[in-house]
Amino acid sequence: MIQRSLQLQIRKVNRIPRFFLQQPLLLRQQTSRPLSTYRFPPSLTARYYSSDAETSQTGNAESTASDTQASGENEEEDPITKELESKNREIIDLKDRYLRSVADFRNLQDRTKRDIQQARDFALSRFARDLLESVDNLDRALSTVPPEVLDKEDSNKDLKALYDGLKMTDTILMQTLKKHGLERFDPSAEKETFDPNLHEATFQAPMEGMEDGTVFMTQQKGFLLNGRVIRAAKVGVVKNP
């Protein structure tokens, strides 16, 4: 910029009329005025040159114009983009619905299988409850004969034969019921701890040498059908003072 200004001033000086330069020094000093007050011919008019700021402004204007044109093109493409986005959202929604339907169908299959299995496992529950009284009566008949009578050599052979027949019938019956999931349990046989889910306490009594809560007597044996309690065992529980 400075170099261009100097060149401009030199050109102005070189274009001053010669008759003015030939005047005496005194006259020139008296009549000297700023160069800007002289009227020069049109040929001596100063020329202006573009600066860096003007160039940058021009570049910015061009870039703005190009950005405006690009944005106009983008606006022209907006309908296609919007349609594509809507289709993508629709695809995502349909995929989500499909996955949910598959999950619901699988849950329905599992629930149906479970219901069918439970129906098979507990289809005999009503029949088993009706059969329990007969099993109890058979067990009571066996318990009426004390073991000491059977161990005697001179015991009644007919009674012993009857007992053996009833015992065999009871064993075969319980094996058959076990095949169908029905099992009998006696908590006092192994001195189990009282479990309210399996046992029903009918009374409490102190017992020496036994801890509180231990089942020491069974009044009525319990039954399970495929792991589910269909009748709790009625028991006596230890309660020491």
QUIKA-V526996 format. One record per backbone hydrogen bond with DSSP energy under -0.5 kcal/mol. CO is the residue of the C=O (numbers start at 1). NH is the residue of the N-H. If there is no record, write none. Layout:
CO;NH + CO;NH
//
This chain:
1;5 + 2;6 + 3;7 + 4;8 + 5;9 + 6;10 + 7;11 + 8;12 + 9;13 + 10;14 + 11;15 + 13;16 + 17;20 + 17;21 + 18;22 + 20;23 + 24;28 + 25;29 + 26;30 + 27;31 + 34;37 + 35;38 + 38;40 + 41;44 + 42;45 + 51;55 + 52;56 + 53;57 + 54;58 + 55;59 + 56;60 + 57;61 + 58;62 + 59;63 + 60;64 + 61;65 + 62;66 + 63;67 + 64;68 + 65;69 + 66;70 + 67;71 + 68;72 + 69;73 + 70;74 + 71;75 + 72;76 + 73;77 + 74;78 + 77;81 + 78;82 + 79;83 + 80;84 + 81;85 + 82;86 + 83;87 + 84;88 + 85;89 + 86;90 + 87;91 + 88;92 + 89;93 + 90;94 + 91;95 + 92;96 + 93;97 + 94;98 + 95;99 + 96;100 + 97;101 + 98;102 + 99;103 + 100;104 + 101;105 + 102;106 + 103;107 + 104;108 + 105;109 + 106;110 + 107;111 + 108;112 + 109;113 + 110;114 + 111;115 + 112;116 + 113;117 + 114;118 + 115;119 + 116;120 + 117;121 + 118;122 + 120;123 + 122;125 + 124;128 + 125;129 + 126;130 + 127;131 + 128;132 + 129;133 + 131;135 + 132;136 + 133;137 + 134;138 + 135;139 + 136;140 + 137;141 + 138;142 + 139;143 + 140;144 + 142;145 + 144;146 + 146;149 + 146;150 + 147;151 + 148;152 + 152;155 + 156;160 + 157;161 + 158;162 + 159;163 + 160;164 + 161;165 + 162;166 + 163;167 + 164;168 + 165;169 + 166;170 + 167;171 + 168;172 + 169;173 + 170;174 + 171;175 + 172;176 + 173;177 + 174;178 + 175;179 + 176;180 + 177;180 + 177;182 + 178;181 + 181;183 + 181;226 + 183;224 + 185;222 + 186;189 + 186;190 + 187;192 + 192;215 + 195;198 + 195;199 + 198;233 + 200;202 + 200;235 + 203;237 + 205;239 + 207;210 + 211;214 + 213;194 + 214;216 + 214;238 + 217;219 + 217;236 + 220;234 + 222;185 + 223;230 + 223;231 + 224;183 + 224;226 + 225;228 + 228;225 + 228;230 + 231;223 + 233;200 + 233;235 + 234;219 + 234;220 + 235;202 + 235;203 + 236;216 + 236;217 + 237;205 + 238;213
//
